[in-house]
Amino acid sequence: MNNRISDKSHGASDHGTIWFLATSKSGLGHLRRISNIANHMAHLDAGPVLGLMTNAKVSGLEDQDRATYGRVRLAERIQMADRLSTENVAGAVIDTAVVPGIERQDHPLVLILREMPEDRLEAFRLPGGRPWDLVIVPNPADHWMPDTKPGFAREVAAVGWIYRSSDSLPRPSNAELKLLIATGGGGKEAGAAQLRALMDNMIASLNCSTSHTFVVEQALAARAPSQARLERADRVFDPGGALNNCFAAADIVVSTAGYNSVLELAMTDTPTMLVPISRSIDDQVARAELWGPRLGCFLNAAAPETGCRWLKQQIETPARRPAWNLGPSGGPEAARRILALLA
């Protein structure tokens, strides 16, 4: 693996690089969340050099996100701590991942801890009795706070939802109704194949049950497994870093219930059906059950006929919904807290 991807100088590097560590090979949630924070850090203080270390080719980020990083490295998760030991490091920010050996690094450590089942929390405790210097919880405190035991962290701060807003682009008045399906990222190959079969069957059922015309588009990132590609989609495209804008431009969206996708959909007025996928840490079922009724519909895979009825109603009687008020984005607050820790 070519693990030295790029180096760019933008700011003094004498004090070391602030490294962001992301560990997802198919989904883009980690990259988008940490890049949101990194962008705000760069705006607040142009001095520090920011670095990205990830275990997959960097894709799905907007140009401004890529430009934020002065250094980019590829490394498998188990190699990341050793790779950092060869760098000039000011601090490390890890997004909901266990990085073996990171506790031996002689610099401040920040954990971004996304909501998860409580019985998984202890897996993120640093070995050897070292606490995290800062744990950032990317949601409001009244939504979820981790029940961390003593010694887990010096400080735990809920900063609010970390999200990016969408640009609502006008659609032609004579355009066909567009059903956008974004279910390709963040899952394993077997799960992707099962979800594809579910979606293809639902499209076939809709074609038989309604005389109204609609076009099915699938947003499928380059990193998504091939098993996720729908057979019944009229168009399959890579949205790059603009999936949030695709959400806003669609008439109906069917999406998995990842952290970033749900928040970006909540910011729009697009009727949405959330389809949870199985994840080892991220409880998408709980998220879909909470946000599905708020945004439109929660699809229980055991009862797909309910989802078909909801989609049929949306196709035959299109109607937007109110956008959800998420409050101020937590990105700036997370950035301020990290910079204060490393000052």
C-alpha angles and dihedrals in degrees: 000000000000099000099177104073107159145343124197127172115226110148136000112310098188090102094051137253124291103227125209114201121205125176113188123113100187109020125061100211096106093048094049095047097048092041089055089056093042091053091055091046090054091051093048096046123012092188106079120076111231122211134194122211115184139160096229139048110283110250139140094050126121119243093255090055093052091046090057092070119077091186131033125187134179116216137148114250094252090053098048098090091050091048091053090054088065093052134075098252129192094175144327129236114196121193111218096309138121108233111189113231096011090122090068092062113110098224138076115291125210125190122200101206115197118199114282142155109295093236089065097056098087090060086072095054111115114244122243096039096285112142125216109259091222135004115198116201108201098213139060114287092240091058100054137338122180116244093228117182123228114292095026097107142353090224135010117195130182106208102178131255113329108216145139122233124237131237109233106219120198115248125213111264091232095049119127116254106270123216108193118200118196106174103122107094137079100020139103122258095255092049091047091054092050092048091048090054090049092050094045091051092050092051090050090050092050092050089055098042102048135046092203114108122236137162123228118216123183120207104210121174120219090246094055118109115261089237088071095066111112120230094205099049115116090212133015118195141165108242093197109196095336102078090120090060090048088056091054094048096050126092093217131009130203109192143162114251102251118152096250097040094052093050093045090050092047089058090059131067092231117128105243139194114202119211114190121215127201114265131174094231110004111082099214093166092061091045093049092047090053100041101030095077090043094054100031119282143004112216115215104201089213090062107035092159088075090058092046091054091050093049091047090053092049092049094048096039108027114199133162121225132218115277114246118248106232095174122230115337114260092219096094093046092049089050093050093050093050093048091048091052092051097040 
